Amino acid sequence: MSTKIKTSVVVIGGGPSGYSAAFRCSDLGIKTIIVENYLNLGGVCLNVGCIPSKTLLHIAKLIKENKKFVEKGILNNVPNLNIEKIISWKNKIIKKLSNGLQFLAHTRKVDIINGIGIFETPNILNINNNDNKYQIEFEHAIIATGSHPVKLPFIPYGDDRIWDSTDALLLKKIPKKLLILGGGIIGLEMATIYHALGSDINIIEMSNKILPSVDDDIIQIYNNNIKNEFNIMLNTKIISIDSNKNLLQVYMTDDNNKSIFSKKYDVILIAVGRIPNSNFINNNLFNIEIDNNGFIKVNDQMRTNIPNIYAIGDVIGHPMLAHKGIHEGHLVAEIIAGKNHFFIPKVIPSIAYTDPEIGWVGITEKNAKIKNINYGISCLPWNSLGRGLCSNAENGLTKLIFDKNTNKIIGGLVIGYNAGELLGEISLAIEMGCDAEDISLTIHAHPTFYESIGIATDIFLGLATDVLNK
């Protein structure tokens, strides 16, 4: 027998998208239930993704910074690492945030039911969590089931030396030789962490570049900074893996199978992307439309083809970013409450929390060329920036993209210390339709990293005094 429950809204998935939607619904006076497969709210992002990875990346940054100052003779020795303490600190952060979400759910009277939800009809959801069965009758449903790592057919996944990002963040061991498959954000961030912890890193990328969305000049700065830290092998693919007792023998090619070479590794980390958790959404009674890549189709109000069922977050497509899903969650709650809102952001920022960090938002120079925009660029290298020199971060760069026809800012890329934080001003400027003069006339604090945005704008206008104008 199933316990029968009635609610206005059921949210399937308790990650950033799902709990944001549920909490906003509650704040708007709508009775809401979250169905979550795992015991804790927060999804991949909090428990095995964004938060633990950024915790470890912060430690990696401190380790690298310390080594730099030892090399300069300013500090005397490199500190010893306590891996158990690092794991404990990471877990405490996750627990604190997780407990915070449980408190917010309880205070808002948002019930949480653990289990997997399967639609029976467009108004009934069945949940089986092994111990109990529930049947929820609802008016509106919000699907926020997230995504999971891609699995490759030639990988021996039964071997405990084959990791995904979840395994890597557990810090089960620090491998002497680590191979990472995938030169995207996840692969590069994991490389940053494990290099700092002492691993010898190789990265395999099948395409001819890493982070293809980012302009080539920014990637060149990144490559120059990490060339002595780990090896990135482009246009390379794995043919097979021979797993023996001691090491993983990996056979690969970089010339389309004309020649094959091999290398040995202690651990292989698979970081080739994520796919949506949508395969269990439909049953035989009705069908929610899903595209060829497994993403649920929605309109600009996040509605599926079933009018009272919405979908948000990773499960509806790229970019698979928590901050995008959070905004979609707020939007859906407000639409259910009767507001006529639409999800039409001008820009969504992206960040690779590598070292150096890379952030980009809006139109890149690469995009501008493809779209045949009459654009202008302005760059400020941080070796001309007071705060950059003070902070041992002179390897950074702020790059702004302007529409020459209107003088409006349309994009920005930053590489360097805490680059992602500088995207705030750039994103707001683009959303508000600021032109170069608006930014130039805004007084930027000195010495700061965000001052680079003001100086780069002055360079574009020919007004800069801190550097020579072109």
ABEGO torsion letter per residue (X at the ends): XBBBBBBABBBBEABAAAAAAAAAAAAAGBBBBBBBABABBGEAAAAABAAAAAAAAAAAAAAAAAAAAAAAGABABBBBBBAAAAAAAAAAAAAAAAAAAAAAAAAAGBBBBBEBBBBABAABBBBBAGABBBBBBBABBBBBAEBBBBBBAABBAABAABBBAAAAAAGABBBABBBBBEABAAAAAAAAAAAAAGBBBBBBBABABBGAABBAAAAAAAAAAAAAABBBBBGBBBABBBBBAABBBBBBBAAGGABBBBBBBABBBBBAEBBBBAAAABBAABBBBBBAAGBBBBBAAGBBABAABBBBEAAAEOBBBAAAAAAAAAAAAAAAAGBBBBBBBABBBBBBBBOBBBBBBEBBAAAAAAAGBBBBBBBBBAAABAAAAAAGAAABBBBBBBBAAAGBBABBBBBEBGAAAAAAAAAAAAAAGBBAAAAAABBBBOBBAAAAAAAAAAAAAGABAABBBX
